[in-house]
Amino acid sequence: MRGVIVRIDPDGKFGFIQSEDGREFFFHLTGLSGVEFDQLAVGSEVDFSIAEKHVGDEPGENPRAVHVQLGQASVPVVANEPLPPEKL
């Protein structure tokens, strides 16, 4: 799937991705593939897969994105700094 990072928590090393169809997915540092957490920012376009539900997942919690990587048109950022408007 493809989406855009809409929120990011650098301290907790997690964030949320909004897919092209408007759904929101949780991602964690451990779900990244080929990109470092600090290279992501709000507005970064990413490609990802959806993890299957696990026993113990809370009802109503956002589905988890895994294998998260930068999209082809995205550029890595430094220290989760927001992208300038011309890059969004």
C-alpha positions as CSV (number, residue, x, y, z in Angstrom):
1,M,0.0,0.0,0.0
2,R,1.0,3.6,-0.3
3,G,0.4,6.4,2.2
4,V,1.7,9.6,3.8
5,I,2.9,10.0,7.4
6,V,0.4,12.2,9.2
7,R,1.8,12.1,12.8
8,I,5.1,11.1,14.2
9,D,6.4,10.8,17.8
10,P,10.2,10.9,17.8
11,D,10.4,10.1,21.5
12,G,8.2,7.0,21.3
13,K,9.6,6.0,17.9
14,F,6.2,5.6,16.3
15,G,3.7,7.4,14.1
16,F,0.7,7.1,11.9
17,I,0.3,6.7,8.2
18,Q,-2.8,7.7,6.2
19,S,-3.4,5.4,3.2
20,E,-4.6,6.6,-0.2
21,D,-8.1,5.4,0.7
22,G,-8.1,7.5,4.0
23,R,-7.5,4.7,6.5
24,E,-5.0,5.3,9.3
25,F,-2.3,2.8,10.3
26,F,0.1,2.8,13.3
27,F,3.8,2.1,12.6
28,H,6.7,1.6,15.0
29,L,10.4,1.7,14.5
30,T,10.5,-2.1,14.4
31,G,8.3,-2.1,11.3
32,L,10.7,-0.1,9.1
33,S,12.5,-1.6,6.1
34,G,15.5,0.1,4.5
35,V,14.9,3.5,6.2
36,E,15.9,4.9,9.6
37,F,13.2,6.3,11.8
38,D,14.8,9.8,11.9
39,Q,14.6,9.9,8.1
40,L,10.8,10.1,8.2
41,A,8.7,13.2,8.8
42,V,5.1,14.3,8.5
43,G,4.4,14.5,4.8
44,S,6.8,11.7,3.8
45,E,5.3,9.3,1.3
46,V,5.8,5.7,2.2
47,D,5.0,2.2,0.9
48,F,4.0,-0.4,3.5
49,S,2.2,-3.7,4.2
50,I,-0.5,-4.3,6.8
51,A,0.3,-6.7,9.6
52,E,-2.2,-9.3,10.7
53,K,-3.9,-8.9,14.0
54,H,-2.1,-10.5,17.0
55,V,-3.6,-12.0,20.1
56,G,-3.6,-9.2,22.7
57,D,-4.2,-6.4,20.3
58,E,-6.6,-3.9,21.8
59,P,-10.1,-3.6,20.3
60,G,-10.4,-0.5,18.1
61,E,-6.6,0.1,17.9
62,N,-5.3,1.2,14.5
63,P,-4.1,-1.6,12.2
64,R,-0.3,-1.9,12.2
65,A,1.8,-1.0,9.1
66,V,5.0,-3.1,8.6
67,H,7.7,-3.2,6.0
68,V,7.5,0.6,5.9
69,Q,9.9,2.2,3.4
70,L,10.2,5.6,1.7
71,G,8.1,5.9,-1.5
72,Q,10.0,6.4,-4.8
73,A,9.4,10.1,-4.9
74,S,10.3,10.7,-1.3
75,V,13.6,12.0,0.1
76,P,15.0,11.1,3.5
77,V,14.9,13.9,6.1
78,V,17.2,14.6,9.0
79,A,16.1,14.1,12.6
80,N,12.4,14.0,11.7
81,E,12.4,17.6,10.6
82,P,9.2,18.5,8.7
83,L,9.4,18.6,4.9
84,P,9.3,22.1,3.3
85,P,6.0,22.9,1.6
86,E,7.5,22.4,-1.9
87,K,8.3,18.8,-1.1
88,L,4.8,17.9,0.1
